[in-house]
Amino acid sequence: MKILVRNLARTSKEKELYVLFAAFGSVTECTLVLDKETGESKGFGFIEMPKTDEALAAIKKLNQSEFGKSKIRVKSSE
């Protein structure tokens, strides 16, 4: 299942995002969208989790949670 993560702090790192979601199960892909000019985060990213039950648990637990001093929004992107 592909997951959209929004409202990330501009200082967020891809590895931190990966670790956050890996606590809920297998993560096959983690992509933090970066600004081409500055190389900084644009404030959103995508996570791919192959097991639907693990992905749904991550969405439920992490939506509206604090991550990197920001309240993130997490939902299915499918």
N, CA, C, O and CB atoms as a CASP TS submission, in Angstrom:
PFRMAT TS
TARGET T0000
AUTHOR 0000-0000-0000
METHOD Language model
MODEL 1
PARENT N/A
ATOM      1  N   MET     1       0.844  -1.174   0.000  1.00  0.00           N
ATOM      2  CA  MET     1       0.000   0.000   0.000  1.00  0.00           C
ATOM      3  C   MET     1       0.890   1.238   0.000  1.00  0.00           C
ATOM      4  O   MET     1       1.868   1.316   0.744  1.00  0.00           O
ATOM      5  CB  MET     1      -0.961  -0.003   1.218  1.00  0.00           C
ATOM      6  N   LYS     2       0.542   2.188  -0.832  1.00  0.00           N
ATOM      7  CA  LYS     2       1.299   3.436  -0.894  1.00  0.00           C
ATOM      8  C   LYS     2       0.658   4.449   0.054  1.00  0.00           C
ATOM      9  O   LYS     2      -0.559   4.632   0.057  1.00  0.00           O
ATOM     10  CB  LYS     2       1.349   3.993  -2.352  1.00  0.00           C
ATOM     11  N   ILE     3       1.492   5.096   0.849  1.00  0.00           N
ATOM     12  CA  ILE     3       1.040   6.024   1.884  1.00  0.00           C
ATOM     13  C   ILE     3       1.622   7.412   1.613  1.00  0.00           C
ATOM     14  O   ILE     3       2.801   7.550   1.291  1.00  0.00           O
ATOM     15  CB  ILE     3       1.451   5.522   3.298  1.00  0.00           C
ATOM     16  N   LEU     4       0.788   8.425   1.748  1.00  0.00           N
ATOM     17  CA  LEU     4       1.209   9.815   1.620  1.00  0.00           C
ATOM     18  C   LEU     4       1.392  10.408   3.013  1.00  0.00           C
ATOM     19  O   LEU     4       0.512  10.297   3.867  1.00  0.00           O
ATOM     20  CB  LEU     4       0.176  10.639   0.797  1.00  0.00           C
ATOM     21  N   VAL     5       2.534  11.032   3.231  1.00  0.00           N
ATOM     22  CA  VAL     5       2.824  11.691   4.511  1.00  0.00           C
ATOM     23  C   VAL     5       3.003  13.173   4.214  1.00  0.00           C
ATOM     24  O   VAL     5       3.885  13.553   3.444  1.00  0.00           O
ATOM     25  CB  VAL     5       4.112  11.079   5.217  1.00  0.00           C
ATOM     26  N   ARG     6       2.170  14.006   4.823  1.00  0.00           N
ATOM     27  CA  ARG     6       2.200  15.452   4.572  1.00  0.00           C
ATOM     28  C   ARG     6       2.533  16.214   5.850  1.00  0.00           C
ATOM     29  O   ARG     6       2.480  15.672   6.953  1.00  0.00           O
ATOM     30  CB  ARG     6       0.849  15.933   4.007  1.00  0.00           C
ATOM     31  N   ASN     7       2.875  17.478   5.669  1.00  0.00           N
ATOM     32  CA  ASN     7       3.184  18.399   6.756  1.00  0.00           C
ATOM     33  C   ASN     7       4.454  18.006   7.518  1.00  0.00           C
ATOM     34  O   ASN     7       4.553  18.210   8.728  1.00  0.00           O
ATOM     35  CB  ASN     7       2.015  18.467   7.713  1.00  0.00           C
ATOM     36  N   LEU     8       5.413  17.446   6.797  1.00  0.00           N
ATOM     37  CA  LEU     8       6.700  17.119   7.406  1.00  0.00           C
ATOM     38  C   LEU     8       7.515  18.394   7.600  1.00  0.00           C
ATOM     39  O   LEU     8       7.411  19.335   6.812  1.00  0.00           O
ATOM     40  CB  LEU     8       7.480  16.101   6.535  1.00  0.00           C
ATOM     41  N   ALA     9       8.317  18.416   8.644  1.00  0.00           N
ATOM     42  CA  ALA     9       9.228  19.534   8.855  1.00  0.00           C
ATOM     43  C   ALA     9      10.224  19.575   7.696  1.00  0.00           C
ATOM     44  O   ALA     9      10.611  18.533   7.168  1.00  0.00           O
ATOM     45  CB  ALA     9       9.969  19.409  10.229  1.00  0.00           C
ATOM     46  N   ARG    10      10.627  20.757   7.311  1.00  0.00           N
ATOM     47  CA  ARG    10      11.578  20.910   6.197  1.00  0.00           C
ATOM     48  C   ARG    10      12.936  20.279   6.508  1.00  0.00           C
ATOM     49  O   ARG    10      13.726  20.022   5.599  1.00  0.00           O
ATOM     50  CB  ARG    10      11.765  22.391   5.868  1.00  0.00           C
ATOM     51  N   THR    11      13.201  20.036   7.771  1.00  0.00           N
ATOM     52  CA  THR    11      14.464  19.429   8.187  1.00  0.00           C
ATOM     53  C   THR    11      14.398  17.904   8.241  1.00  0.00           C
ATOM     54  O   THR    11      15.396  17.256   8.558  1.00  0.00           O
ATOM     55  CB  THR    11      14.867  19.964   9.539  1.00  0.00           C
ATOM     56  N   SER    12      13.240  17.326   7.938  1.00  0.00           N
ATOM     57  CA  SER    12      13.073  15.866   7.987  1.00  0.00           C
ATOM     58  C   SER    12      14.010  15.178   7.007  1.00  0.00           C
ATOM     59  O   SER    12      14.293  15.690   5.924  1.00  0.00           O
ATOM     60  CB  SER    12      11.618  15.477   7.680  1.00  0.00           C
ATOM     61  N   LYS    13      14.478  14.021   7.409  1.00  0.00           N
ATOM     62  CA  LYS    13      15.363  13.203   6.573  1.00  0.00           C
ATOM     63  C   LYS    13      14.653  11.908   6.190  1.00  0.00           C
ATOM     64  O   LYS    13      13.819  11.398   6.938  1.00  0.00           O
ATOM     65  CB  LYS    13      16.697  12.896   7.311  1.00  0.00           C
ATOM     66  N   GLU    14      14.996  11.386   5.016  1.00  0.00           N
ATOM     67  CA  GLU    14      14.381  10.161   4.513  1.00  0.00           C
ATOM     68  C   GLU    14      14.585   8.995   5.478  1.00  0.00           C
ATOM     69  O   GLU    14      13.663   8.212   5.706  1.00  0.00           O
ATOM     70  CB  GLU    14      14.952   9.809   3.143  1.00  0.00           C
ATOM     71  N   LYS    15      15.775   8.877   6.040  1.00  0.00           N
ATOM     72  CA  LYS    15      16.084   7.787   6.966  1.00  0.00           C
ATOM     73  C   LYS    15      15.180   7.848   8.204  1.00  0.00           C
ATOM     74  O   LYS    15      14.711   6.812   8.674  1.00  0.00           O
ATOM     75  CB  LYS    15      17.566   7.846   7.387  1.00  0.00           C
ATOM     76  N   GLU    16      14.934   9.040   8.728  1.00  0.00           N
ATOM     77  CA  GLU    16      14.062   9.201   9.896  1.00  0.00           C
ATOM     78  C   GLU    16      12.643   8.757   9.573  1.00  0.00           C
ATOM     79  O   GLU    16      11.988   8.108  10.388  1.00  0.00           O
ATOM     80  CB  GLU    16      14.062  10.661  10.376  1.00  0.00           C
ATOM     81  N   LEU    17      12.173   9.108   8.388  1.00  0.00           N
ATOM     82  CA  LEU    17      10.832   8.725   7.952  1.00  0.00           C
ATOM     83  C   LEU    17      10.732   7.209   7.807  1.00  0.00           C
ATOM     84  O   LEU    17       9.741   6.601   8.210  1.00  0.00           O
ATOM     85  CB  LEU    17      10.477   9.415   6.622  1.00  0.00           C
ATOM     86  N   TYR    18      11.764   6.610   7.229  1.00  0.00           N
ATOM     87  CA  TYR    18      11.812   5.159   7.072  1.00  0.00           C
ATOM     88  C   TYR    18      11.716   4.465   8.432  1.00  0.00           C
ATOM     89  O   TYR    18      10.924   3.539   8.607  1.00  0.00           O
ATOM     90  CB  TYR    18      13.102   4.739   6.348  1.00  0.00           C
ATOM     91  N   VAL    19      12.515   4.910   9.377  1.00  0.00           N
ATOM     92  CA  VAL    19      12.544   4.311  10.717  1.00  0.00           C
ATOM     93  C   VAL    19      11.174   4.445  11.391  1.00  0.00           C
ATOM     94  O   VAL    19      10.709   3.514  12.050  1.00  0.00           O
ATOM     95  CB  VAL    19      13.642   4.979  11.590  1.00  0.00           C
ATOM     96  N   LEU    20      10.539   5.589  11.228  1.00  0.00           N
ATOM     97  CA  LEU    20       9.219   5.817  11.820  1.00  0.00           C
ATOM     98  C   LEU    20       8.214   4.771  11.350  1.00  0.00           C
ATOM     99  O   LEU    20       7.473   4.219  12.164  1.00  0.00           O
ATOM    100  CB  LEU    20       8.714   7.219  11.473  1.00  0.00           C
ATOM    101  N   PHE    21       8.179   4.493  10.052  1.00  0.00           N
ATOM    102  CA  PHE    21       7.213   3.542   9.505  1.00  0.00           C
ATOM    103  C   PHE    21       7.646   2.092   9.669  1.00  0.00           C
ATOM    104  O   PHE    21       6.797   1.206   9.771  1.00  0.00           O
ATOM    105  CB  PHE    21       6.984   3.831   8.051  1.00  0.00           C
ATOM    106  N   ALA    22       8.942   1.835   9.697  1.00  0.00           N
ATOM    107  CA  ALA    22       9.446   0.466   9.865  1.00  0.00           C
ATOM    108  C   ALA    22       9.043  -0.116  11.219  1.00  0.00           C
ATOM    109  O   ALA    22       9.019  -1.336  11.385  1.00  0.00           O
ATOM    110  CB  ALA    22      10.973   0.440   9.722  1.00  0.00           C
ATOM    111  N   ALA    23       8.730   0.739  12.178  1.00  0.00           N
ATOM    112  CA  ALA    23       8.263   0.263  13.481  1.00  0.00           C
ATOM    113  C   ALA    23       6.932  -0.483  13.358  1.00  0.00           C
ATOM    114  O   ALA    23       6.554  -1.229  14.261  1.00  0.00           O
ATOM    115  CB  ALA    23       8.118   1.440  14.455  1.00  0.00           C
ATOM    116  N   PHE    24       6.227  -0.286  12.255  1.00  0.00           N
ATOM    117  CA  PHE    24       4.922  -0.929  12.055  1.00  0.00           C
ATOM    118  C   PHE    24       4.990  -2.130  11.123  1.00  0.00           C
ATOM    119  O   PHE    24       3.999  -2.842  10.961  1.00  0.00           O
ATOM    120  CB  PHE    24       3.934   0.071  11.505  1.00  0.00           C
ATOM    121  N   GLY    25       6.149  -2.367  10.506  1.00  0.00           N
ATOM    122  CA  GLY    25       6.297  -3.513   9.613  1.00  0.00           C
ATOM    123  C   GLY    25       7.261  -3.230   8.477  1.00  0.00           C
ATOM    124  O   GLY    25       8.080  -2.313   8.537  1.00  0.00           O
ATOM    125  N   SER    26       7.140  -4.032   7.458  1.00  0.00           N
ATOM    126  CA  SER    26       8.042  -3.961   6.306  1.00  0.00           C
ATOM    127  C   SER    26       7.793  -2.713   5.458  1.00  0.00           C
ATOM    128  O   SER    26       6.653  -2.400   5.113  1.00  0.00           O
ATOM    129  CB  SER    26       7.886  -5.207   5.444  1.00  0.00           C
ATOM    130  N   VAL    27       8.864  -2.014   5.131  1.00  0.00           N
ATOM    131  CA  VAL    27       8.805  -0.838   4.256  1.00  0.00           C
ATOM    132  C   VAL    27       9.648  -1.156   3.024  1.00  0.00           C
ATOM    133  O   VAL    27      10.846  -1.415   3.142  1.00  0.00           O
ATOM    134  CB  VAL    27       9.320   0.474   4.991  1.00  0.00           C
ATOM    135  N   THR    28       9.024  -1.138   1.835  1.00  0.00           N
ATOM    136  CA  THR    28       9.772  -1.459   0.625  1.00  0.00           C
ATOM    137  C   THR    28      10.308  -0.219  -0.077  1.00  0.00           C
ATOM    138  O   THR    28      11.254  -0.304  -0.859  1.00  0.00           O
ATOM    139  CB  THR    28       8.900  -2.239  -0.325  1.00  0.00           C
ATOM    140  N   GLU    29       9.703   0.936   0.203  1.00  0.00           N
ATOM    141  CA  GLU    29      10.175   2.172  -0.412  1.00  0.00           C
ATOM    142  C   GLU    29       9.832   3.357   0.478  1.00  0.00           C
ATOM    143  O   GLU    29       8.766   3.405   1.093  1.00  0.00           O
ATOM    144  CB  GLU    29       9.563   2.354  -1.816  1.00  0.00           C
ATOM    145  N   CYS    30      10.751   4.306   0.535  1.00  0.00           N
ATOM    146  CA  CYS    30      10.553   5.535   1.292  1.00  0.00           C
ATOM    147  C   CYS    30      11.130   6.673   0.459  1.00  0.00           C
ATOM    148  O   CYS    30      12.325   6.691   0.164  1.00  0.00           O
ATOM    149  CB  CYS    30      11.227   5.459   2.717  1.00  0.00           C
ATOM    150  N   THR    31      10.282   7.616   0.085  1.00  0.00           N
ATOM    151  CA  THR    31      10.722   8.718  -0.758  1.00  0.00           C
ATOM    152  C   THR    31      10.302  10.038  -0.140  1.00  0.00           C
ATOM    153  O   THR    31       9.111  10.300   0.033  1.00  0.00           O
ATOM    154  CB  THR    31      10.153   8.581  -2.179  1.00  0.00           C
ATOM    155  N   LEU    32      11.261  10.854   0.186  1.00  0.00           N
ATOM    156  CA  LEU    32      11.015  12.205   0.670  1.00  0.00           C
ATOM    157  C   LEU    32      11.155  13.126  -0.537  1.00  0.00           C
ATOM    158  O   LEU    32      12.201  13.132  -1.186  1.00  0.00           O
ATOM    159  CB  LEU    32      12.011  12.608   1.839  1.00  0.00           C
ATOM    160  N   VAL    33      10.132  13.897  -0.848  1.00  0.00           N
ATOM    161  CA  VAL    33      10.158  14.763  -2.020  1.00  0.00           C
ATOM    162  C   VAL    33      10.988  16.005  -1.699  1.00  0.00           C
ATOM    163  O   VAL    33      10.723  16.714  -0.728  1.00  0.00           O
ATOM    164  CB  VAL    33       8.714  15.156  -2.460  1.00  0.00           C
ATOM    165  N   LEU    34      12.007  16.252  -2.543  1.00  0.00           N
ATOM    166  CA  LEU    34      12.946  17.343  -2.313  1.00  0.00           C
ATOM    167  C   LEU    34      12.814  18.434  -3.369  1.00  0.00           C
ATOM    168  O   LEU    34      12.467  18.169  -4.520  1.00  0.00           O
ATOM    169  CB  LEU    34      14.368  16.813  -2.292  1.00  0.00           C
ATOM    170  N   ASP    35      13.096  19.657  -2.956  1.00  0.00           N
ATOM    171  CA  ASP    35      13.133  20.784  -3.869  1.00  0.00           C
ATOM    172  C   ASP    35      14.386  20.648  -4.736  1.00  0.00           C
ATOM    173  O   ASP    35      15.481  20.455  -4.208  1.00  0.00           O
ATOM    174  CB  ASP    35      13.119  22.146  -3.091  1.00  0.00           C
ATOM    175  N   LYS    36      14.240  20.746  -6.049  1.00  0.00           N
ATOM    176  CA  LYS    36      15.376  20.560  -6.959  1.00  0.00           C
ATOM    177  C   LYS    36      16.456  21.621  -6.786  1.00  0.00           C
ATOM    178  O   LYS    36      17.640  21.331  -6.955  1.00  0.00           O
ATOM    179  CB  LYS    36      14.893  20.569  -8.389  1.00  0.00           C
ATOM    180  N   GLU    37      16.068  22.818  -6.457  1.00  0.00           N
ATOM    181  CA  GLU    37      17.040  23.914  -6.333  1.00  0.00           C
ATOM    182  C   GLU    37      17.777  23.916  -5.001  1.00  0.00           C
ATOM    183  O   GLU    37      18.994  24.096  -4.962  1.00  0.00           O
ATOM    184  CB  GLU    37      16.342  25.237  -6.514  1.00  0.00           C
ATOM    185  N   THR    38      17.041  23.717  -3.907  1.00  0.00           N
ATOM    186  CA  THR    38      17.660  23.820  -2.581  1.00  0.00           C
ATOM    187  C   THR    38      18.076  22.470  -1.999  1.00  0.00           C
ATOM    188  O   THR    38      18.948  22.412  -1.131  1.00  0.00           O
ATOM    189  CB  THR    38      16.708  24.497  -1.630  1.00  0.00           C
ATOM    190  N   GLY    39      17.461  21.390  -2.469  1.00  0.00           N
ATOM    191  CA  GLY    39      17.741  20.069  -1.917  1.00  0.00           C
ATOM    192  C   GLY    39      17.035  19.814  -0.600  1.00  0.00           C
ATOM    193  O   GLY    39      17.221  18.759   0.006  1.00  0.00           O
ATOM    194  N   GLU    40      16.222  20.769  -0.144  1.00  0.00           N
ATOM    195  CA  GLU    40      15.484  20.618   1.114  1.00  0.00           C
ATOM    196  C   GLU    40      14.149  19.916   0.868  1.00  0.00           C
ATOM    197  O   GLU    40      13.633  19.900  -0.250  1.00  0.00           O
ATOM    198  CB  GLU    40      15.251  21.995   1.777  1.00  0.00           C
ATOM    199  N   SER    41      13.616  19.349   1.913  1.00  0.00           N
ATOM    200  CA  SER    41      12.322  18.682   1.845  1.00  0.00           C
ATOM    201  C   SER    41      11.229  19.664   1.441  1.00  0.00           C
ATOM    202  O   SER    41      11.238  20.824   1.851  1.00  0.00           O
ATOM    203  CB  SER    41      11.982  18.034   3.190  1.00  0.00           C
ATOM    204  N   LYS    42      10.293  19.185   0.634  1.00  0.00           N
ATOM    205  CA  LYS    42       9.136  20.002   0.274  1.00  0.00           C
ATOM    206  C   LYS    42       8.007  19.820   1.293  1.00  0.00           C
ATOM    207  O   LYS    42       6.944  20.425   1.161  1.00  0.00           O
ATOM    208  CB  LYS    42       8.642  19.640  -1.142  1.00  0.00           C
ATOM    209  N   GLY    43       8.239  18.996   2.296  1.00  0.00           N
ATOM    210  CA  GLY    43       7.245  18.826   3.360  1.00  0.00           C
ATOM    211  C   GLY    43       6.317  17.639   3.178  1.00  0.00           C
ATOM    212  O   GLY    43       5.338  17.496   3.910  1.00  0.00           O
ATOM    213  N   PHE    44       6.619  16.775   2.195  1.00  0.00           N
ATOM    214  CA  PHE    44       5.810  15.567   2.052  1.00  0.00           C
ATOM    215  C   PHE    44       6.648  14.437   1.462  1.00  0.00           C
ATOM    216  O   PHE    44       7.724  14.657   0.906  1.00  0.00           O
ATOM    217  CB  PHE    44       4.576  15.840   1.167  1.00  0.00           C
ATOM    218  N   GLY    45       6.121  13.222   1.601  1.00  0.00           N
ATOM    219  CA  GLY    45       6.824  12.056   1.085  1.00  0.00           C
ATOM    220  C   GLY    45       5.885  10.882   0.935  1.00  0.00           C
ATOM    221  O   GLY    45       4.706  10.964   1.279  1.00  0.00           O
ATOM    222  N   PHE    46       6.417   9.784   0.416  1.00  0.00           N
ATOM    223  CA  PHE    46       5.635   8.574   0.176  1.00  0.00           C
ATOM    224  C   PHE    46       6.332   7.380   0.798  1.00  0.00           C
ATOM    225  O   PHE    46       7.559   7.275   0.791  1.00  0.00           O
ATOM    226  CB  PHE    46       5.420   8.346  -1.332  1.00  0.00           C
ATOM    227  N   ILE    47       5.520   6.482   1.336  1.00  0.00           N
ATOM    228  CA  ILE    47       5.994   5.232   1.921  1.00  0.00           C
ATOM    229  C   ILE    47       5.259   4.103   1.216  1.00  0.00           C
ATOM    230  O   ILE    47       4.062   4.205   0.949  1.00  0.00           O
ATOM    231  CB  ILE    47       5.762   5.188   3.482  1.00  0.00           C
ATOM    232  N   GLU    48       5.968   3.042   0.919  1.00  0.00           N
ATOM    233  CA  GLU    48       5.344   1.853   0.339  1.00  0.00           C
ATOM    234  C   GLU    48       5.496   0.716   1.339  1.00  0.00           C
ATOM    235  O   GLU    48       6.609   0.344   1.712  1.00  0.00           O
ATOM    236  CB  GLU    48       5.984   1.479  -1.052  1.00  0.00           C
ATOM    237  N   MET    49       4.351   0.165   1.772  1.00  0.00           N
ATOM    238  CA  MET    49       4.339  -0.970   2.695  1.00  0.00           C
ATOM    239  C   MET    49       3.554  -2.100   2.028  1.00  0.00           C
ATOM    240  O   MET    49       2.389  -1.909   1.678  1.00  0.00           O
ATOM    241  CB  MET    49       3.708  -0.577   4.093  1.00  0.00           C
ATOM    242  N   PRO    50       4.177  -3.287   1.843  1.00  0.00           N
ATOM    243  CA  PRO    50       3.529  -4.364   1.101  1.00  0.00           C
ATOM    244  C   PRO    50       2.335  -5.023   1.815  1.00  0.00           C
ATOM    245  O   PRO    50       1.439  -5.554   1.159  1.00  0.00           O
ATOM    246  CB  PRO    50       4.539  -5.405   0.793  1.00  0.00           C
ATOM    247  N   LYS    51       2.325  -4.990   3.135  1.00  0.00           N
ATOM    248  CA  LYS    51       1.242  -5.642   3.885  1.00  0.00           C
ATOM    249  C   LYS    51       0.203  -4.598   4.295  1.00  0.00           C
ATOM    250  O   LYS    51       0.498  -3.672   5.051  1.00  0.00           O
ATOM    251  CB  LYS    51       1.800  -6.380   5.143  1.00  0.00           C
ATOM    252  N   THR    52      -1.000  -4.763   3.789  1.00  0.00           N
ATOM    253  CA  THR    52      -2.083  -3.800   4.015  1.00  0.00           C
ATOM    254  C   THR    52      -2.378  -3.596   5.493  1.00  0.00           C
ATOM    255  O   THR    52      -2.593  -2.465   5.929  1.00  0.00           O
ATOM    256  CB  THR    52      -3.341  -4.257   3.307  1.00  0.00           C
ATOM    257  N   ASP    53      -2.392  -4.677   6.272  1.00  0.00           N
ATOM    258  CA  ASP    53      -2.711  -4.535   7.704  1.00  0.00           C
ATOM    259  C   ASP    53      -1.671  -3.692   8.434  1.00  0.00           C
ATOM    260  O   ASP    53      -2.017  -2.894   9.304  1.00  0.00           O
ATOM    261  CB  ASP    53      -2.812  -5.914   8.366  1.00  0.00           C
ATOM    262  N   GLU    54      -0.405  -3.864   8.084  1.00  0.00           N
ATOM    263  CA  GLU    54       0.652  -3.057   8.703  1.00  0.00           C
ATOM    264  C   GLU    54       0.541  -1.595   8.274  1.00  0.00           C
ATOM    265  O   GLU    54       0.726  -0.686   9.083  1.00  0.00           O
ATOM    266  CB  GLU    54       2.042  -3.613   8.334  1.00  0.00           C
ATOM    267  N   ALA    55       0.239  -1.377   6.997  1.00  0.00           N
ATOM    268  CA  ALA    55       0.091  -0.014   6.481  1.00  0.00           C
ATOM    269  C   ALA    55      -1.074   0.699   7.156  1.00  0.00           C
ATOM    270  O   ALA    55      -0.954   1.863   7.538  1.00  0.00           O
ATOM    271  CB  ALA    55      -0.114  -0.034   4.959  1.00  0.00           C
ATOM    272  N   LEU    56      -2.192   0.011   7.302  1.00  0.00           N
ATOM    273  CA  LEU    56      -3.368   0.612   7.939  1.00  0.00           C
ATOM    274  C   LEU    56      -3.096   0.936   9.408  1.00  0.00           C
ATOM    275  O   LEU    56      -3.559   1.954   9.921  1.00  0.00           O
ATOM    276  CB  LEU    56      -4.577  -0.328   7.823  1.00  0.00           C
ATOM    277  N   ALA    57      -2.346   0.067  10.077  1.00  0.00           N
ATOM    278  CA  ALA    57      -1.978   0.323  11.480  1.00  0.00           C
ATOM    279  C   ALA    57      -1.087   1.563  11.582  1.00  0.00           C
ATOM    280  O   ALA    57      -1.260   2.384  12.483  1.00  0.00           O
ATOM    281  CB  ALA    57      -1.250  -0.908  12.090  1.00  0.00           C
ATOM    282  N   ALA    58      -0.145   1.694  10.663  1.00  0.00           N
ATOM    283  CA  ALA    58       0.745   2.864  10.656  1.00  0.00           C
ATOM    284  C   ALA    58      -0.052   4.136  10.399  1.00  0.00           C
ATOM    285  O   ALA    58       0.163   5.148  11.066  1.00  0.00           O
ATOM    286  CB  ALA    58       1.852   2.704   9.588  1.00  0.00           C
ATOM    287  N   ILE    59      -0.966   4.092   9.442  1.00  0.00           N
ATOM    288  CA  ILE    59      -1.796   5.264   9.132  1.00  0.00           C
ATOM    289  C   ILE    59      -2.602   5.679  10.357  1.00  0.00           C
ATOM    290  O   ILE    59      -2.627   6.851  10.734  1.00  0.00           O
ATOM    291  CB  ILE    59      -2.743   4.969   7.944  1.00  0.00           C
ATOM    292  N   LYS    60      -3.256   4.702  10.970  1.00  0.00           N
ATOM    293  CA  LYS    60      -4.112   4.991  12.129  1.00  0.00           C
ATOM    294  C   LYS    60      -3.314   5.591  13.286  1.00  0.00           C
ATOM    295  O   LYS    60      -3.757   6.550  13.918  1.00  0.00           O
ATOM    296  CB  LYS    60      -4.819   3.714  12.595  1.00  0.00           C
ATOM    297  N   LYS    61      -2.150   5.032  13.560  1.00  0.00           N
ATOM    298  CA  LYS    61      -1.349   5.468  14.702  1.00  0.00           C
ATOM    299  C   LYS    61      -0.606   6.784  14.439  1.00  0.00           C
ATOM    300  O   LYS    61      -0.464   7.609  15.342  1.00  0.00           O
ATOM    301  CB  LYS    61      -0.353   4.388  15.068  1.00  0.00           C
ATOM    302  N   LEU    62      -0.130   6.979  13.198  1.00  0.00           N
ATOM    303  CA  LEU    62       0.735   8.130  12.928  1.00  0.00           C
ATOM    304  C   LEU    62       0.009   9.378  12.443  1.00  0.00           C
ATOM    305  O   LEU    62       0.551  10.478  12.544  1.00  0.00           O
ATOM    306  CB  LEU    62       1.750   7.751  11.921  1.00  0.00           C
ATOM    307  N   ASN    63      -1.200   9.234  11.921  1.00  0.00           N
ATOM    308  CA  ASN    63      -1.932  10.414  11.461  1.00  0.00           C
ATOM    309  C   ASN    63      -2.176  11.369  12.632  1.00  0.00           C
ATOM    310  O   ASN    63      -2.651  10.964  13.693  1.00  0.00           O
ATOM    311  CB  ASN    63      -3.277  10.003  10.807  1.00  0.00           C
ATOM    312  N   GLN    64      -1.847  12.628  12.419  1.00  0.00           N
ATOM    313  CA  GLN    64      -1.982  13.689  13.423  1.00  0.00           C
ATOM    314  C   GLN    64      -1.010  13.527  14.603  1.00  0.00           C
ATOM    315  O   GLN    64      -1.230  14.090  15.676  1.00  0.00           O
ATOM    316  CB  GLN    64      -3.408  13.718  13.944  1.00  0.00           C
ATOM    317  N   SER    65       0.062  12.756  14.396  1.00  0.00           N
ATOM    318  CA  SER    65       1.071  12.605  15.453  1.00  0.00           C
ATOM    319  C   SER    65       2.200  13.616  15.252  1.00  0.00           C
ATOM    320  O   SER    65       2.344  14.197  14.176  1.00  0.00           O
ATOM    321  CB  SER    65       1.638  11.158  15.469  1.00  0.00           C
ATOM    322  N   GLU    66       2.989  13.815  16.293  1.00  0.00           N
ATOM    323  CA  GLU    66       4.122  14.742  16.235  1.00  0.00           C
ATOM    324  C   GLU    66       5.335  14.009  15.677  1.00  0.00           C
ATOM    325  O   GLU    66       5.680  12.916  16.127  1.00  0.00           O
ATOM    326  CB  GLU    66       4.436  15.338  17.644  1.00  0.00           C
ATOM    327  N   PHE    67       5.974  14.627  14.691  1.00  0.00           N
ATOM    328  CA  PHE    67       7.202  14.083  14.110  1.00  0.00           C
ATOM    329  C   PHE    67       8.071  15.255  13.680  1.00  0.00           C
ATOM    330  O   PHE    67       7.680  16.040  12.817  1.00  0.00           O
ATOM    331  CB  PHE    67       6.897  13.127  12.899  1.00  0.00           C
ATOM    332  N   GLY    68       9.240  15.370  14.277  1.00  0.00           N
ATOM    333  CA  GLY    68      10.142  16.467  13.936  1.00  0.00           C
ATOM    334  C   GLY    68       9.541  17.835  14.179  1.00  0.00           C
ATOM    335  O   GLY    68       9.711  18.744  13.366  1.00  0.00           O
ATOM    336  N   LYS    69       8.845  17.991  15.284  1.00  0.00           N
ATOM    337  CA  LYS    69       8.214  19.257  15.688  1.00  0.00           C
ATOM    338  C   LYS    69       7.068  19.699  14.777  1.00  0.00           C
ATOM    339  O   LYS    69       6.691  20.871  14.769  1.00  0.00           O
ATOM    340  CB  LYS    69       9.249  20.341  15.726  1.00  0.00           C
ATOM    341  N   SER    70       6.518  18.752  14.010  1.00  0.00           N
ATOM    342  CA  SER    70       5.349  19.039  13.164  1.00  0.00           C
ATOM    343  C   SER    70       4.294  17.971  13.396  1.00  0.00           C
ATOM    344  O   SER    70       4.614  16.817  13.680  1.00  0.00           O
ATOM    345  CB  SER    70       5.743  19.101  11.656  1.00  0.00           C
ATOM    346  N   LYS    71       3.043  18.364  13.273  1.00  0.00           N
ATOM    347  CA  LYS    71       1.956  17.396  13.351  1.00  0.00           C
ATOM    348  C   LYS    71       1.716  16.879  11.933  1.00  0.00           C
ATOM    349  O   LYS    71       1.186  17.601  11.089  1.00  0.00           O
ATOM    350  CB  LYS    71       0.646  18.035  13.969  1.00  0.00           C
ATOM    351  N   ILE    72       2.104  15.639  11.673  1.00  0.00           N
ATOM    352  CA  ILE    72       2.014  15.089  10.324  1.00  0.00           C
ATOM    353  C   ILE    72       0.619  14.553  10.010  1.00  0.00           C
ATOM    354  O   ILE    72      -0.150  14.186  10.899  1.00  0.00           O
ATOM    355  CB  ILE    72       3.037  13.986  10.147  1.00  0.00           C
ATOM    356  N   ARG    73       0.329  14.522   8.725  1.00  0.00           N
ATOM    357  CA  ARG    73      -0.931  13.947   8.235  1.00  0.00           C
ATOM    358  C   ARG    73      -0.569  12.747   7.366  1.00  0.00           C
ATOM    359  O   ARG    73       0.251  12.848   6.453  1.00  0.00           O
ATOM    360  CB  ARG    73      -1.791  15.012   7.424  1.00  0.00           C
ATOM    361  N   VAL    74      -1.191  11.617   7.662  1.00  0.00           N
ATOM    362  CA  VAL    74      -0.843  10.359   7.009  1.00  0.00           C
ATOM    363  C   VAL    74      -2.122   9.728   6.458  1.00  0.00           C
ATOM    364  O   VAL    74      -3.113   9.590   7.175  1.00  0.00           O
ATOM    365  CB  VAL    74      -0.117   9.387   8.000  1.00  0.00           C
ATOM    366  N   LYS    75      -2.090   9.343   5.171  1.00  0.00           N
ATOM    367  CA  LYS    75      -3.248   8.689   4.580  1.00  0.00           C
ATOM    368  C   LYS    75      -2.811   7.835   3.390  1.00  0.00           C
ATOM    369  O   LYS    75      -1.697   7.972   2.885  1.00  0.00           O
ATOM    370  CB  LYS    75      -4.301   9.733   4.145  1.00  0.00           C
ATOM    371  N   SER    76      -3.695   6.967   2.960  1.00  0.00           N
ATOM    372  CA  SER    76      -3.413   6.143   1.778  1.00  0.00           C
ATOM    373  C   SER    76      -3.372   7.052   0.556  1.00  0.00           C
ATOM    374  O   SER    76      -4.180   7.971   0.427  1.00  0.00           O
ATOM    375  CB  SER    76      -4.486   5.011   1.599  1.00  0.00           C
ATOM    376  N   SER    77      -2.441   6.791  -0.324  1.00  0.00           N
ATOM    377  CA  SER    77      -2.374   7.599  -1.552  1.00  0.00           C
ATOM    378  C   SER    77      -2.971   6.848  -2.737  1.00  0.00           C
ATOM    379  O   SER    77      -2.858   7.293  -3.879  1.00  0.00           O
ATOM    380  CB  SER    77      -0.916   7.990  -1.862  1.00  0.00           C
ATOM    381  N   GLU    78      -3.602   5.720  -2.468  1.00  0.00           N
ATOM    382  CA  GLU    78      -4.205   4.902  -3.535  1.00  0.00           C
ATOM    383  C   GLU    78      -5.675   5.207  -3.695  1.00  0.00           C
ATOM    384  O   GLU    78      -6.340   4.613  -4.544  1.00  0.00           O
ATOM    385  CB  GLU    78      -4.019   3.415  -3.247  1.00  0.00           C
TER
END
